[in-house]
Amino acid sequence: MSTWEEFEKIQPTIVKILTNSLRKQRLAHAYLIEGGKGTKKLAISLQLAKTLLCLNRNGVHPCLECVNCKRIDSLNHPDVHLIEPDGASIKTEQVNALKEEFSYRGVESSYKIYIIKQAEKMTPQASNKLLKFLEEPHPGTIAILLTEAKHQILDTIRSRLQELSTRPLSKTMLYNRLVEEGYPNQLARLSVYLTNDYTECVNLCTDEWFALARKLVVQLTEELQKNSQSVLLFIQVHWMSHFHDKDKLDLGFDLLLLWMKDILHIQLGDTEKVVYEKELNTLQQQALMVSKRQLSNHLYKILEAKKQLRANVNPQLLMERLMLSLQEG
């Protein structure tokens, strides 16, 4: 369980706004917290709920140990309700149930807190239902909408919310946390360049598939220095059996992009930005064999392959064409 001080290191602006509002007893009746994955939107929302419902609060700081704090952490408090998409969307019935809950007084406290995850996924009907509800807020209730795409939410709803924007997590902060917790340096460094979400980073760092994927990318770049038959054989025997579906192959392209960017960093003298640190010598050798113009073409071709992957193309054929194109320069 985190404290406000710990959250402030990650999202200082939002935490200062909320804690100042708590001190002055001027909380808004509804908030919109916007930001990408891993920016602690839900965790900060639950921290606010703990502050309001804690039995042993010290100023704006919940104790984190009382029964209310623990029940909120487990999403099991009767006055804290979490709504998230039912399938692909948040439906009218879910908002109707929310409105009914709002009509009752708090079961165990003077507050009721409602958190709507992925609020941009509300259906038009659900959005209109929520809008009518927000126009007549009940005393003691606080609604918190969380989103990664606030522009997909109705302007009329946004106008009734206080908007708070998170900032992306620092890669350095995320990397240091992973290393401190004992995850392999190489995988930790690579994972933070693929996602800002701590949980996703941990999943990557503990996934044997991902560790092998990293090795295969390094081997692939070495095969590219040989003849076309060698790289095509490598794709057939090793690569496609590991990156056997489109999502995995898309991640493989991302890993290859990071390798090419590392070569560019070396050419520009920015070796401290290299992601594949363990392979620095190999990267330096490859940097001598390609011009900046060729490298720019390589990056463009990989990005184009990522786009084509989402079309109805044969993944192996796409990969083979890409490798032959990269060898041509």
DADAPE-V917884 format. One record per backbone hydrogen bond with DSSP energy under -0.5 kcal/mol. NH is the residue of the N-H (numbers start at 0). CO is the residue of the C=O. Records with the same first field share a line. If there is no record, write none. Layout:
NH = CO + CO
//
This chain:
6 = 2
7 = 3
8 = 4
9 = 5 + 6
10 = 6
14 = 10
15 = 11
16 = 12
17 = 13
18 = 14
19 = 15
20 = 16
21 = 17
22 = 18
23 = 19
24 = 20 + 21
25 = 20
30 = 142
31 = 161
32 = 144
33 = 31 + 163
34 = 146
38 = 35
43 = 39
44 = 40
45 = 41
46 = 42
47 = 43
48 = 44
49 = 45
50 = 46
51 = 47
52 = 48
53 = 49
57 = 60
58 = 56
60 = 57
61 = 59
69 = 65
70 = 66
71 = 67
72 = 68
73 = 69
74 = 71
75 = 70
79 = 76
80 = 112
82 = 80 + 114
85 = 88
86 = 84
87 = 85
88 = 85
89 = 120
90 = 88
93 = 90
94 = 90
95 = 91
96 = 92
97 = 93
98 = 94
99 = 95
100 = 96
101 = 97
102 = 98
103 = 100
111 = 139
112 = 78
113 = 141
114 = 80
115 = 143
116 = 82 + 114
118 = 115 + 145
120 = 117
121 = 118
122 = 89
126 = 122
127 = 123
128 = 124
129 = 125
130 = 126
131 = 127
132 = 128
133 = 129
134 = 130
135 = 132
136 = 133
140 = 137
141 = 111
142 = 28
143 = 113
144 = 30
145 = 115
146 = 32
151 = 148
152 = 149
156 = 153
157 = 153
158 = 154
159 = 156
160 = 157
161 = 29
162 = 160
163 = 31
165 = 33
173 = 169
174 = 170
175 = 171
176 = 172
177 = 173
178 = 174
179 = 175
180 = 176
181 = 178
182 = 177
187 = 183
188 = 184
189 = 185
190 = 186
191 = 187
192 = 188 + 189
193 = 190
194 = 190
197 = 195
200 = 196
201 = 197
202 = 198
203 = 199
204 = 200
205 = 201
206 = 203
207 = 205
210 = 206
211 = 207
212 = 208
213 = 209
214 = 210
215 = 211
216 = 212
217 = 213
218 = 214
219 = 215
220 = 216
221 = 217
222 = 218
223 = 219
224 = 221
225 = 222
230 = 226
231 = 227
232 = 228
233 = 229
234 = 230
235 = 231
236 = 232
237 = 233
238 = 233
239 = 234
241 = 237 + 238
242 = 238
243 = 241
248 = 244
249 = 245
250 = 246
251 = 247
252 = 248
253 = 249
254 = 250
255 = 251
256 = 252
257 = 253
258 = 254
259 = 255
260 = 256
261 = 257
262 = 258
263 = 259
264 = 260
265 = 261
266 = 262
267 = 263
268 = 265
269 = 264
270 = 268
272 = 269
273 = 270
276 = 274
278 = 275
279 = 276
282 = 278
283 = 279
284 = 280
285 = 281
286 = 282
287 = 283 + 284
288 = 285
289 = 286
294 = 290
295 = 291
296 = 292
297 = 293
298 = 294
299 = 295
300 = 296
301 = 297
302 = 298
303 = 299
304 = 300
305 = 301
306 = 302
307 = 303
308 = 304
309 = 305 + 306
310 = 307
312 = 310
314 = 312
317 = 313
318 = 314
319 = 315
320 = 316
321 = 317
322 = 318
323 = 319
324 = 320
325 = 321
326 = 322
327 = 323
328 = 324 + 325
//
